[in-house]
Amino acid sequence: MTDTGSVLSRVFGFSAFRPGQAEIVDAVLGGLDTLAIMPTGGGKSLCYQLPALCREGLTVVISPLIALMRDQVRGLQELGVSAGALTSGNTEAETDAVYQALSRGEMKLLYIAPERLAGSATLDLLRRSNCSLIAVDEAHCVSQWGHDFRPDYLRLGDLRRSLDVPLAAFTATADAETRAEIIKRLFDGRAPQVFLRGFDRPNIRLNFAVKDSPRKQLMAYASARKGQAGIIYCATRARTEALAQALTEAGHNARAYHGGMEAHARRMVEELFQREDDLIVVATIAFGMGVDKPDIRWVAHADLPKSIESYYQEIGRAGRDGAPADTLTLFGPDDIRLRRAQIDESPAPMERKQADHARLNALLGLAEAVQCRRQVLLSYFGEVSQPCGNCDLCASPVKLFNATTPVRKALSAVLRTGESFGAGHLIDILTGTATPKVTQRGHDALPTFAVGRDLSRAKWQAVFRQMMGRDLIRPDPERHGALRMTDAARPILRGEAEIHLREDTIARAKDGPVVKALVSEEDAPLLSALKAKRRALAEEARVPAYVIFTDRTLIEMAETRPRDMDAMARISGVGASKLERYGALFLEVITGAAPDAQHPQRRKLAGRDAGGLYDELFEIARGLERGADGTGKLLTLSPALLRAIAEARPATEASLARIKGMDAARVERFGGAILERLQML
């Protein structure tokens, strides 16, 4: 097996593992069955890609989305790794290249979709190709009650048993129930090594806002972030198309994306999103993008997601490079009614409906939170945290008011009208608005008529919305969405409990979240120039811009301003392959001049201590080429030999002589000076 630290640095360009990665890599490398729950953007893919390069044989990666597989394969190939994918989106030439690499035993990572497991040919192929490890991405797809169930994932347990190799499963969204189901279905209930690495993504700012002309809110939000890649999730296909058109007319680079589009049209949007730094994709919540794009700077929800798991998965697409990212979720009473109706009208058994209502309640609790949103979000996943300082509620704490009396009045109105009406009619009663509907039904004679005149209509709307959010009242699908009281409301109605609600946040939401700059004002022009160079190179190579370098890598370049190839090699994300291809080009942007040419053997040591030592040994060797007195026969040390000495650092003349190329004449001429220098280390 190869040393993981050297592969991490040489191939991936990282000087150290992210928190939690090293232990997972060791477990996978050691051939242990592994289940890792890591936050999106926490570096899950490295935890199976790096062991794949260090282990003998082929690692097969099961992934549910073609676009994501193509992205990862392209990124690995850019790093000089032999990787491929077998998908329905392959060209004939791509598929032939994969089979040829497999037959030669050269391929290290093969990505396939779970649908391919249905045929025996795939199993035979993996056996012939010496498959030694199965990696399962998005492992929550095996859960039949999860938010993204894929029936073909149920075959993965059979695949593991047939190949009799270790399996490593990865996901970002798995509560305790889903984790238990993953273990049961993928590992036959046997206990794998489980790593729960936390759900926090501190670089992502969390914002919620009550809907108030939602299209205007979204347009203002996008305009404040113009030039940055973003995703807007909508509940319906029609809304994605209308909003994408509105954004385009306002001067944004925007495209719609949903399951009703032709496959080639979706593929075109995916490719544009990968390639262009400023594209906004407006997508349906139900249809995952599947694009492994690390520099998405913001995600907005035009409508309330289905659950906290869905919300976490979707906002997790932002800021996967670790640089600052932003989110905004709009919600309102119509969202709550829609989500309740979807649960009640589903064919699921009653216990599942109750569980889904509980999950929706958790999401609504996040939307109507009165303390740090990140604390509320992480507590759902069983984590305790301190106030984050990077959410809207930390920036502007909400005000609460004792809403016990208004809530009791509202509940009374619900009951006295037979739980047969929606919020609009009930607010008419409470505010004493004698509409024809009110008078015709005699509701102007109810004791609750006009008892709520002390609150405006807008405040009553906020009360009813928060009552639905607290699950005190629910829309009844059998009564066309009429509100009915739940058992949770009875203690309040009887005067046995108090309730405090948020003062509505509509006025504050209009201003929108503050835009956080990626770099300081001083470094912004250089970052723009680096992005321009990246885009030009990406267009020339016909690859996504982030395959060249991610935003985070460019940000580090702009902030640290490396002056030579050694300093460039120390930038996170600049591995040996990318340094060779792009290092000099980006240095020229930073310094204004092309760096001095280096021998390829010297470039292989860039950023390492051995690089500086090579330079010193080069000077020593050059000074002794004709001997100490300058009259001897010409004798040199080749760049490859200098590199070998700088890396080996021999301590004795005997160990120096064992280095290939150090014959007796060279040891005699250069040995003393080299060893003297090495002894100073």
C-alpha positions as CSV (number, residue, x, y, z in Angstrom):
1,M,0.0,0.0,0.0
2,T,1.1,3.6,-0.7
3,D,1.5,6.2,2.0
4,T,-1.7,8.2,2.2
5,G,0.0,11.4,3.2
6,S,2.1,11.5,0.1
7,V,-0.9,10.7,-2.2
8,L,-2.9,13.4,-0.5
9,S,-0.3,16.0,-1.2
10,R,1.0,14.8,-4.6
11,V,-2.3,13.9,-6.3
12,F,-4.9,16.0,-4.5
13,G,-2.7,19.0,-3.5
14,F,-3.8,19.0,0.2
15,S,-1.3,19.3,3.0
16,A,-3.5,17.8,5.6
17,F,-6.8,15.9,5.9
18,R,-10.0,17.8,6.8
19,P,-11.4,17.0,10.3
20,G,-12.6,13.4,10.5
21,Q,-11.2,12.3,7.1
22,A,-8.1,10.5,8.3
23,E,-9.8,7.9,10.5
24,I,-12.3,7.1,7.7
25,V,-9.5,6.7,5.1
26,D,-7.6,4.4,7.5
27,A,-10.7,2.2,8.0
28,V,-11.5,2.0,4.3
29,L,-7.8,1.4,3.5
30,G,-7.7,-1.4,6.1
31,G,-10.5,-3.2,4.4
32,L,-13.1,-2.6,7.1
33,D,-16.8,-2.3,6.2
34,T,-17.5,1.4,6.8
35,L,-20.5,3.8,7.1
36,A,-19.6,7.4,7.2
37,I,-22.1,10.2,7.7
38,M,-20.3,13.5,6.8
39,P,-21.7,16.9,5.9
40,T,-22.0,17.8,2.3
41,G,-18.8,19.5,1.3
42,G,-16.9,17.7,4.1
43,G,-14.8,15.7,1.7
44,K,-16.7,12.4,1.4
45,S,-15.4,11.5,-2.0
46,L,-11.7,11.7,-0.9
47,C,-12.4,9.1,1.7
48,Y,-12.9,6.5,-0.9
49,Q,-10.9,8.0,-3.8
50,L,-7.6,8.1,-1.8
51,P,-7.8,4.5,-0.5
52,A,-8.7,3.4,-4.1
53,L,-5.3,4.8,-5.2
54,C,-3.4,3.1,-2.3
55,R,-5.1,-0.3,-2.5
56,E,-4.5,-3.1,-5.1
57,G,-7.3,-3.7,-7.6
58,L,-10.3,-1.8,-8.7
59,T,-12.7,0.3,-6.6
60,V,-16.2,0.4,-8.0
61,V,-18.3,3.5,-7.0
62,I,-22.1,3.2,-7.0
63,S,-23.6,6.7,-7.5
64,P,-27.2,7.6,-8.4
65,L,-26.7,10.5,-10.7
66,I,-25.0,10.4,-14.1
67,A,-24.0,14.1,-14.1
68,L,-22.3,13.7,-10.7
69,M,-20.4,10.6,-11.9
70,R,-19.2,12.4,-15.0
71,D,-18.0,15.4,-12.9
72,Q,-16.0,13.2,-10.5
73,V,-14.4,11.2,-13.3
74,R,-13.4,14.4,-15.1
75,G,-11.9,15.8,-12.0
76,L,-9.9,12.6,-11.2
77,Q,-8.6,12.5,-14.8
78,E,-7.5,16.1,-14.5
79,L,-5.5,14.9,-11.4
80,G,-3.8,12.2,-13.5
81,V,-5.9,9.3,-12.0
82,S,-7.2,6.5,-14.2
83,A,-10.9,6.7,-13.7
84,G,-14.0,6.0,-15.8
85,A,-17.8,5.7,-15.7
86,L,-20.2,3.3,-17.4
87,T,-23.5,5.3,-17.8
88,S,-26.2,5.7,-20.3
89,G,-24.8,9.1,-21.1
90,N,-21.5,7.6,-22.4
91,T,-20.5,7.9,-26.0
92,E,-19.4,4.7,-27.7
93,A,-15.8,5.9,-27.6
94,E,-16.0,6.6,-23.9
95,T,-17.4,3.1,-23.1
96,D,-14.7,1.4,-25.3
97,A,-12.0,3.4,-23.5
98,V,-13.3,2.2,-20.1
99,Y,-13.4,-1.5,-21.2
100,Q,-9.9,-1.3,-22.6
101,A,-8.5,0.3,-19.4
102,L,-10.3,-2.5,-17.4
103,S,-8.9,-5.2,-19.6
104,R,-5.3,-3.8,-19.1
105,G,-5.8,-3.6,-15.4
106,E,-5.0,0.1,-15.4
107,M,-8.3,1.6,-14.0
108,K,-8.4,2.4,-10.3
109,L,-12.0,3.8,-10.0
110,L,-15.0,2.8,-12.0
111,Y,-18.3,4.7,-11.4
112,I,-21.5,2.9,-12.3
113,A,-25.2,3.6,-11.7
114,P,-27.2,1.2,-9.4
115,E,-29.4,0.3,-12.3
116,R,-26.6,-1.6,-13.9
117,L,-26.6,-4.1,-11.0
118,A,-29.8,-5.6,-12.4
119,G,-27.8,-7.6,-15.0
120,S,-25.4,-10.4,-14.4
121,A,-22.9,-8.9,-16.9
122,T,-21.9,-6.2,-14.4
123,L,-21.1,-8.7,-11.8
124,D,-19.0,-10.7,-14.2
125,L,-17.2,-7.6,-15.3
126,L,-16.3,-6.6,-11.8
127,R,-15.0,-10.0,-11.0
128,R,-12.8,-10.1,-14.1
129,S,-11.5,-6.6,-13.2
130,N,-10.3,-7.6,-9.8
131,C,-12.8,-5.4,-7.9
132,S,-11.4,-5.1,-4.3
133,L,-13.7,-2.4,-2.8
134,I,-17.2,-1.2,-3.2
135,A,-17.9,2.5,-2.4
136,V,-21.6,3.6,-2.1
137,D,-22.2,7.3,-2.5
138,E,-25.6,8.8,-1.3
139,A,-26.2,5.6,0.8
140,H,-29.4,7.1,2.2
141,C,-31.0,6.1,-1.2
142,V,-31.3,2.6,0.2
143,S,-33.9,3.8,2.8
144,Q,-37.4,3.1,1.5
145,W,-38.8,5.9,3.7
146,G,-36.0,8.4,2.9
147,H,-36.3,11.5,0.8
148,D,-34.5,10.0,-2.2
149,F,-35.2,6.2,-2.3
150,R,-33.8,4.3,-5.2
151,P,-35.1,0.7,-5.5
152,D,-31.9,-0.4,-7.3
153,Y,-29.9,0.4,-4.2
154,L,-31.5,-2.7,-2.6
155,R,-29.2,-4.9,-4.8
156,L,-26.1,-3.5,-3.2
157,G,-26.1,-6.1,-0.4
158,D,-26.2,-8.9,-2.9
159,L,-23.3,-7.3,-4.8
160,R,-21.2,-7.1,-1.7
161,R,-21.9,-10.8,-0.8
162,S,-21.2,-12.0,-4.4
163,L,-17.9,-10.2,-4.7
164,D,-17.0,-10.8,-1.0
165,V,-15.1,-7.5,-0.7
166,P,-15.4,-4.7,1.9
167,L,-18.1,-2.0,1.4
168,A,-17.8,1.7,2.3
169,A,-21.0,3.7,2.4
170,F,-21.2,7.5,2.5
171,T,-24.1,9.9,3.0
172,A,-24.7,13.4,4.4
173,T,-28.3,13.0,5.4
174,A,-29.1,10.1,7.6
175,D,-31.0,10.3,10.9
176,A,-30.9,7.3,13.4
177,E,-33.7,5.6,11.6
178,T,-32.1,5.8,8.2
179,R,-28.7,4.8,9.6
180,A,-30.2,1.6,11.0
181,E,-31.8,0.8,7.6
182,I,-28.5,1.4,5.8
183,I,-26.8,-1.1,8.1
184,K,-29.6,-3.6,7.7
185,R,-29.7,-3.5,3.9
186,L,-26.0,-3.0,3.0
187,F,-24.2,-4.9,5.7
188,D,-26.8,-7.6,6.5
189,G,-27.2,-6.0,10.0
190,R,-23.5,-6.6,10.8
191,A,-22.0,-3.7,12.5
192,P,-19.7,-1.7,10.2
193,Q,-17.3,0.9,11.5
194,V,-19.6,3.9,11.8
195,F,-18.2,7.5,11.6
196,L,-20.6,10.3,12.5
197,R,-18.7,13.4,11.5
198,G,-21.2,16.1,12.3
199,F,-23.6,18.0,10.1
200,D,-22.3,21.5,10.6
201,R,-21.3,23.6,7.5
202,P,-20.1,26.8,9.2
203,N,-19.3,28.5,5.9
204,I,-23.0,28.5,4.9
205,R,-25.1,31.4,6.1
206,L,-28.7,30.4,6.9
207,N,-31.6,32.7,6.2
208,F,-35.4,32.3,6.2
209,A,-38.0,34.9,5.3
210,V,-41.8,35.0,5.2
211,K,-43.1,35.3,1.7
212,D,-44.1,38.9,0.8
213,S,-44.1,39.2,-3.0
214,P,-41.8,36.2,-3.3
215,R,-40.7,36.9,-6.9
216,K,-39.6,40.4,-5.9
217,Q,-37.7,38.9,-2.9
218,L,-35.9,36.4,-5.1
219,M,-35.1,38.9,-7.8
220,A,-33.6,41.2,-5.2
221,Y,-31.7,38.4,-3.7
222,A,-30.2,37.2,-7.0
223,S,-29.4,40.8,-8.1
224,A,-27.3,41.3,-4.9
225,R,-25.3,38.3,-5.9
226,K,-25.0,38.9,-9.6
227,G,-22.1,37.1,-11.2
228,Q,-22.2,34.3,-8.7
229,A,-23.4,30.7,-9.5
230,G,-26.6,29.9,-7.7
231,I,-29.6,27.5,-7.5
232,I,-33.2,28.4,-6.8
233,Y,-35.5,25.5,-5.9
234,C,-39.2,25.7,-6.8
235,A,-42.1,23.4,-6.0
236,T,-43.4,23.2,-9.5
237,R,-42.1,22.9,-13.0
238,A,-44.1,25.9,-14.3
239,R,-42.7,28.1,-11.6
240,T,-39.1,27.2,-12.5
241,E,-39.7,28.3,-16.1
242,A,-41.5,31.5,-15.2
243,L,-38.8,32.5,-12.7
244,A,-35.9,31.6,-15.0
245,Q,-37.5,33.8,-17.7
246,A,-38.0,36.7,-15.3
247,L,-34.3,36.4,-14.2
248,T,-33.2,36.3,-17.8
249,E,-35.2,39.4,-18.7
250,A,-33.6,41.2,-15.7
251,G,-30.2,40.6,-17.2
252,H,-29.2,37.4,-15.3
253,N,-27.7,34.3,-16.9
254,A,-30.4,31.8,-15.9
255,R,-31.9,28.5,-17.0
256,A,-34.8,26.3,-15.9
257,Y,-34.2,22.6,-15.0
258,H,-36.8,20.0,-14.2
259,G,-37.8,16.4,-14.9
260,G,-40.3,17.3,-17.6
261,M,-37.5,18.6,-19.9
262,E,-36.0,16.4,-22.7
263,A,-32.8,14.6,-21.6
264,H,-30.6,16.6,-24.0
265,A,-32.0,19.9,-22.7
266,R,-31.2,18.9,-19.1
267,R,-27.8,17.8,-20.1
268,M,-27.2,21.2,-21.8
269,V,-28.1,23.0,-18.6
270,E,-25.9,20.8,-16.6
271,E,-22.9,21.5,-18.9
272,L,-23.6,25.2,-18.8
273,F,-23.8,25.2,-15.1
274,Q,-20.5,23.3,-14.8
275,R,-18.7,25.6,-17.3
276,E,-20.1,29.1,-16.5
277,D,-19.3,30.9,-13.2
278,D,-22.4,33.0,-13.1
279,L,-25.3,30.7,-14.2
280,I,-28.4,30.6,-12.0
281,V,-30.3,27.3,-12.3
282,V,-34.0,27.3,-11.3
283,A,-34.9,23.7,-10.5
284,T,-37.7,21.7,-9.1
285,I,-37.1,20.5,-5.5
286,A,-38.1,16.9,-6.5
287,F,-35.4,16.7,-9.2
288,G,-31.8,16.7,-8.0
289,M,-29.2,18.5,-10.1
290,G,-26.5,15.9,-9.5
291,V,-23.8,18.3,-10.4
292,D,-20.6,18.1,-8.3
293,K,-19.9,21.8,-8.6
294,P,-17.9,23.0,-5.6
295,D,-18.2,26.8,-6.1
296,I,-22.0,27.3,-6.0
297,R,-22.1,30.5,-3.9
298,W,-25.8,30.5,-3.0
299,V,-29.0,28.4,-2.8
300,A,-32.5,29.8,-2.5
301,H,-35.8,28.1,-1.9
302,A,-38.8,29.8,-3.5
303,D,-41.0,27.3,-1.6
304,L,-40.7,25.4,1.6
305,P,-38.8,22.1,1.3
306,K,-40.4,18.8,2.3
307,S,-38.3,18.1,5.4
308,I,-35.2,19.1,7.2
309,E,-33.3,16.3,5.4
310,S,-34.3,17.7,2.0
311,Y,-33.5,21.2,3.1
312,Y,-30.1,20.2,4.4
313,Q,-29.3,18.2,1.2
314,E,-30.3,21.1,-1.0
315,I,-28.5,23.9,0.8
316,G,-25.5,21.6,1.1
317,R,-24.9,22.1,-2.7
318,A,-23.6,25.6,-1.8
319,G,-20.0,26.3,-0.7
320,R,-18.7,22.8,-1.1
321,D,-15.2,24.4,-1.6
322,G,-15.4,25.8,2.0
323,A,-15.6,29.4,0.9
324,P,-18.5,31.6,2.2
325,A,-21.9,30.7,0.8
326,D,-25.4,32.0,1.4
327,T,-28.9,30.5,1.5
328,L,-32.4,31.9,1.6
329,T,-35.7,30.0,2.2
330,L,-39.0,31.6,1.6
331,F,-42.1,30.2,3.3
332,G,-45.7,31.0,4.0
333,P,-49.1,29.5,5.0
334,D,-49.7,28.1,1.5
335,D,-46.5,26.1,1.7
336,I,-47.6,24.6,5.0
337,R,-51.0,23.7,3.6
338,L,-49.4,22.1,0.5
339,R,-47.0,20.0,2.5
340,R,-49.7,18.9,5.0
341,A,-51.9,17.9,2.1
342,Q,-49.1,16.0,0.3
343,I,-48.6,13.9,3.5
344,D,-52.3,13.3,4.2
345,E,-53.1,12.4,0.6
346,S,-50.2,10.0,0.1
347,P,-50.8,6.2,0.1
348,A,-48.3,5.7,2.9
349,P,-49.6,3.9,6.1
350,M,-50.8,6.0,9.0
351,E,-47.6,5.5,11.1
352,R,-45.5,6.9,8.2
353,K,-47.9,9.8,7.7
354,Q,-47.5,10.6,11.4
355,A,-43.7,10.4,11.1
356,D,-43.8,12.7,8.0
357,H,-45.9,15.2,9.9
358,A,-43.4,15.2,12.7
359,R,-40.6,15.8,10.2
360,L,-42.5,18.7,8.7
361,N,-43.0,20.1,12.2
362,A,-39.3,20.0,12.7
363,L,-38.7,22.0,9.5
364,L,-41.4,24.5,10.5
365,G,-39.8,24.8,13.8
366,L,-36.6,25.8,12.0
367,A,-38.5,28.3,9.8
368,E,-40.1,29.9,12.8
369,A,-37.1,29.6,15.1
370,V,-36.5,32.2,17.9
371,Q,-32.8,31.3,18.5
372,C,-29.8,30.6,16.4
373,R,-31.0,28.6,13.3
374,R,-27.8,26.5,13.2
375,Q,-28.5,25.4,16.8
376,V,-32.0,24.3,15.8
377,L,-30.8,22.6,12.6
378,L,-28.0,20.7,14.3
379,S,-30.1,19.7,17.3
380,Y,-32.4,17.8,14.9
381,F,-29.5,15.7,13.9
382,G,-28.6,15.2,17.6
383,E,-25.8,17.7,17.9
384,V,-25.3,20.4,20.5
385,S,-23.8,23.7,19.4
386,Q,-23.2,27.3,20.4
387,P,-24.8,30.2,18.6
388,C,-23.1,30.3,15.2
389,G,-23.0,34.1,14.4
390,N,-23.6,33.1,10.7
391,C,-27.4,33.1,10.4
392,D,-30.1,35.7,10.2
393,L,-31.3,35.2,13.8
394,C,-27.8,35.7,15.2
395,A,-27.4,38.8,13.1
396,S,-30.8,40.2,14.1
397,P,-32.5,38.4,17.1
398,V,-36.2,38.2,16.9
399,K,-38.7,39.8,19.3
400,L,-41.3,37.6,20.9
401,F,-44.7,38.5,22.3
402,N,-47.1,36.6,24.6
403,A,-49.6,35.2,22.1
404,T,-51.6,33.1,24.5
405,T,-54.7,35.3,24.3
406,P,-54.7,35.7,20.4
407,V,-54.1,32.0,20.0
408,R,-57.0,31.1,22.3
409,K,-59.2,33.5,20.3
410,A,-58.2,31.9,17.1
411,L,-58.8,28.4,18.4
412,S,-62.2,29.5,19.6
413,A,-63.1,30.8,16.2
414,V,-61.9,27.5,14.6
415,L,-64.1,25.5,16.9
416,R,-67.2,27.7,16.9
417,T,-67.3,27.5,13.0
418,G,-67.2,23.8,13.1
419,E,-63.5,23.5,11.9
420,S,-64.9,24.1,8.4
421,F,-63.1,27.3,7.2
422,G,-59.7,28.6,6.3
423,A,-57.6,31.3,7.8
424,G,-59.1,34.1,5.6
425,H,-62.6,33.6,6.8
426,L,-61.6,33.2,10.4
427,I,-59.6,36.4,10.3
428,D,-62.7,38.2,9.0
429,I,-64.6,37.0,12.0
430,L,-61.9,37.9,14.5
431,T,-61.4,41.4,13.0
432,G,-65.1,42.0,12.8
433,T,-65.2,42.2,9.0
434,A,-68.8,41.6,8.0
435,T,-68.3,40.0,4.6
436,P,-71.3,38.4,2.8
437,K,-69.8,35.0,3.6
438,V,-69.7,35.9,7.3
439,T,-73.2,37.4,7.5
440,Q,-74.8,34.7,5.4
441,R,-73.6,32.0,7.9
442,G,-74.5,34.1,10.9
443,H,-70.9,34.2,12.0
444,D,-71.3,37.9,12.9
445,A,-73.4,36.7,15.8
446,L,-70.6,34.5,17.3
447,P,-69.0,35.5,20.6
448,T,-65.7,35.6,18.7
449,F,-66.9,38.1,16.2
450,A,-64.6,41.3,16.4
451,V,-62.8,40.1,19.5
452,G,-59.5,40.4,17.7
453,R,-59.7,44.0,16.5
454,D,-56.6,44.9,18.5
455,L,-54.5,43.1,15.9
456,S,-54.2,44.0,12.2
457,R,-55.1,41.6,9.5
458,A,-51.4,41.1,8.7
459,K,-50.6,40.2,12.4
460,W,-53.5,37.7,12.4
461,Q,-52.0,36.1,9.3
462,A,-48.7,35.8,11.1
463,V,-50.5,34.3,14.1
464,F,-52.3,31.7,12.0
465,R,-49.1,30.9,10.1
466,Q,-47.1,30.3,13.3
467,M,-50.0,28.2,14.7
468,M,-49.8,26.0,11.7
469,G,-46.0,25.9,12.1
470,R,-46.4,24.8,15.7
471,D,-48.9,22.2,14.6
472,L,-51.7,23.7,16.7
473,I,-54.0,23.7,13.7
474,R,-53.8,21.7,10.5
475,P,-55.5,21.9,7.1
476,D,-58.0,19.1,6.7
477,P,-57.8,17.5,3.2
478,E,-61.3,16.1,3.6
479,R,-62.7,19.6,4.1
480,H,-60.9,21.3,1.3
481,G,-58.1,22.6,3.5
482,A,-60.3,23.9,6.4
483,L,-58.3,24.3,9.6
484,R,-58.9,21.9,12.4
485,M,-57.4,22.0,15.9
486,T,-54.8,19.4,17.0
487,D,-54.4,17.8,20.4
488,A,-51.3,20.0,21.0
489,A,-53.5,23.1,21.1
490,R,-55.9,21.8,23.9
491,P,-53.7,22.9,26.9
492,I,-53.5,26.4,25.5
493,L,-57.3,26.6,24.9
494,R,-58.0,25.3,28.4
495,G,-55.6,27.9,29.9
496,E,-53.1,25.3,31.1
497,A,-50.2,26.6,29.0
498,E,-48.9,29.8,27.5
499,I,-47.4,30.3,24.1
500,H,-45.0,33.0,22.8
501,L,-44.8,33.8,19.1
502,R,-42.4,35.8,16.9
503,E,-43.3,39.3,15.9
504,D,-43.6,39.0,12.1
505,T,-40.5,39.5,10.1
506,I,-41.9,40.7,6.8
507,A,-40.5,44.2,7.1
508,R,-37.0,43.0,7.9
509,A,-37.1,40.3,5.2
510,K,-37.6,42.9,2.5
511,D,-34.0,44.1,2.9
512,G,-32.7,40.6,2.2
513,P,-29.6,38.9,3.8
514,V,-26.3,40.8,3.8
515,V,-24.0,39.7,1.0
516,K,-20.7,38.5,2.4
517,A,-17.6,39.2,0.2
518,L,-15.4,36.3,-0.7
519,V,-12.2,38.3,-0.3
520,S,-11.1,41.8,1.0
521,E,-11.6,44.8,-1.3
522,E,-7.9,44.9,-1.8
523,D,-7.7,41.3,-3.1
524,A,-10.9,41.4,-5.2
525,P,-9.3,42.7,-8.5
526,L,-6.7,39.9,-8.4
527,L,-9.4,37.3,-7.7
528,S,-11.3,38.5,-10.7
529,A,-8.2,38.2,-12.9
530,L,-7.5,34.7,-11.6
531,K,-11.1,33.7,-12.4
532,A,-10.8,35.1,-15.9
533,K,-7.7,33.1,-16.5
534,R,-9.4,30.0,-15.1
535,R,-12.4,30.5,-17.4
536,A,-10.2,30.9,-20.5
537,L,-8.3,27.7,-19.7
538,A,-11.6,25.9,-19.0
539,E,-13.1,27.0,-22.3
540,E,-10.0,25.9,-24.1
541,A,-10.0,22.5,-22.5
542,R,-13.8,22.2,-22.6
543,V,-14.1,21.4,-18.9
544,P,-15.9,23.0,-16.0
545,A,-14.0,26.0,-14.5
546,Y,-13.7,24.4,-11.1
547,V,-11.9,21.4,-12.6
548,I,-9.0,23.7,-13.2
549,F,-9.1,25.2,-9.7
550,T,-11.9,25.7,-7.2
551,D,-13.0,29.1,-5.9
552,R,-11.4,28.3,-2.6
553,T,-8.0,27.7,-4.3
554,L,-8.2,31.0,-6.2
555,I,-9.2,32.8,-3.0
556,E,-6.1,31.5,-1.3
557,M,-4.0,32.5,-4.2
558,A,-5.4,36.1,-4.2
559,E,-4.9,36.4,-0.4
560,T,-1.4,34.9,-0.1
561,R,0.0,36.0,-3.5
562,P,2.6,33.2,-4.1
563,R,5.8,34.5,-5.7
564,D,7.3,31.2,-7.1
565,M,6.4,27.6,-7.9
566,D,7.3,26.5,-4.4
567,A,4.8,28.9,-2.8
568,M,2.2,28.0,-5.5
569,A,2.6,24.3,-4.6
570,R,1.7,25.0,-1.0
571,I,-1.7,26.4,-2.0
572,S,-4.5,24.0,-1.1
573,G,-5.8,22.2,-4.1
574,V,-2.6,22.6,-6.2
575,G,-1.3,19.0,-6.6
576,A,1.6,17.9,-8.8
577,S,-0.5,17.5,-11.9
578,K,-2.2,20.9,-11.7
579,L,1.1,22.6,-10.7
580,E,2.7,21.2,-13.9
581,R,-0.2,22.3,-16.1
582,Y,-1.3,25.6,-14.6
583,G,1.2,26.8,-12.0
584,A,3.2,29.0,-14.2
585,L,0.1,30.5,-15.9
586,F,-1.5,31.6,-12.7
587,L,1.8,32.8,-11.2
588,E,2.1,35.1,-14.2
589,V,-1.3,36.6,-13.4
590,I,-0.3,37.1,-9.8
591,T,3.3,38.5,-10.3
592,G,2.9,40.0,-13.8
593,A,5.8,38.0,-15.2
594,A,6.3,34.3,-16.1
595,P,8.3,32.4,-13.4
596,D,11.8,31.3,-14.1
597,A,12.0,28.0,-16.0
598,Q,12.6,24.9,-13.8
599,H,13.8,21.5,-14.7
600,P,11.0,18.9,-14.5
601,Q,12.9,17.0,-11.7
602,R,13.0,20.2,-9.6
603,R,9.3,20.9,-10.3
604,K,8.4,17.6,-8.8
605,L,9.8,18.8,-5.5
606,A,7.9,22.2,-5.6
607,G,6.5,23.2,-2.2
608,R,8.5,20.6,-0.3
609,D,11.6,21.0,1.9
610,A,13.4,18.8,-0.6
611,G,12.9,21.5,-3.2
612,G,15.1,24.0,-1.3
613,L,17.6,21.3,-0.6
614,Y,17.8,20.5,-4.3
615,D,18.7,24.1,-5.1
616,E,21.5,24.0,-2.6
617,L,22.9,20.7,-3.8
618,F,22.7,22.0,-7.4
619,E,25.0,24.9,-6.4
620,I,27.3,22.6,-4.6
621,A,27.5,20.2,-7.6
622,R,28.0,23.1,-10.1
623,G,30.9,24.5,-8.0
624,L,32.7,21.1,-8.0
625,E,32.1,20.1,-11.6
626,R,35.9,20.6,-12.3
627,G,37.0,19.6,-8.8
628,A,37.8,21.8,-5.9
629,D,40.7,23.5,-7.7
630,G,38.7,23.9,-11.0
631,T,41.2,21.9,-13.1
632,G,39.8,18.4,-12.9
633,K,37.8,16.3,-15.4
634,L,34.2,17.5,-16.0
635,L,31.9,15.6,-13.8
636,T,28.2,16.4,-13.1
637,L,25.2,15.3,-11.1
638,S,22.1,14.9,-13.2
639,P,18.8,16.6,-12.1
640,A,17.3,13.1,-11.4
641,L,20.3,12.2,-9.2
642,L,20.1,15.6,-7.3
643,R,16.4,14.9,-6.7
644,A,17.1,11.4,-5.4
645,I,19.7,12.8,-2.9
646,A,17.4,15.6,-1.8
647,E,14.6,13.1,-1.1
648,A,16.7,10.4,0.5
649,R,19.0,12.6,2.6
650,P,21.7,10.0,3.1
651,A,23.6,10.3,6.4
652,T,26.8,8.3,5.5
653,E,29.1,7.9,2.5
654,A,27.9,4.3,2.2
655,S,24.2,5.2,2.0
656,L,25.1,8.0,-0.5
657,A,26.9,5.5,-2.7
658,R,23.8,3.2,-2.8
659,I,21.8,5.9,-4.6
660,K,21.6,4.9,-8.3
661,G,24.0,6.9,-10.3
662,M,26.4,7.8,-7.5
663,D,29.5,5.9,-8.7
664,A,32.8,6.0,-6.9
665,A,34.1,9.0,-8.9
666,R,31.1,11.1,-8.0
667,V,31.1,10.0,-4.4
668,E,34.8,11.0,-4.2
669,R,34.3,14.4,-5.8
670,F,30.9,15.5,-4.4
671,G,30.3,13.2,-1.3
672,G,32.1,15.3,1.3
673,A,30.4,18.5,0.5
674,I,27.0,16.9,0.1
675,L,27.2,15.0,3.4
676,E,28.5,18.1,5.2
677,R,25.4,20.0,4.0
678,L,23.1,17.2,4.9
679,Q,24.5,16.9,8.4
680,M,23.3,20.5,9.1
681,L,19.7,19.5,8.6
